[in-house]
Amino acid sequence: MARRPANLDAFGPMLTLADVAAVLGVHVDTARRYVKSGGLPAHRLPNSKQFYILKDELLAFIRSQPKDPVLDNTPAPASDSSI
């Protein structure tokens, strides 16, 4: 079952993997794979194992992803039946 994405505006400038997963509507393991693959930049504070993702970098990641027509709620353009 698909997860309902959280509103990005509800988060501060730095997000945890759990926050990112909530925003993207995916499992935290999927968010971790995005980081491990290098697709999503992440940062660690000194002496911390926790990944942190900057909100601006998450937005850039989201914008770089191809649109999924099945998940896109934008209505399809009306066909011109006058032809």
Secondary structure as UniProt FT lines:
FT   HELIX           8..10
FT   STRAND          14..16
FT   HELIX           17..24
FT   HELIX           28..36
FT   TURN            37..38
FT   STRAND          43..44
FT   TURN            46..47
FT   STRAND          51..54
FT   HELIX           55..64
FT   TURN            69..71
FT   TURN            81..82
//
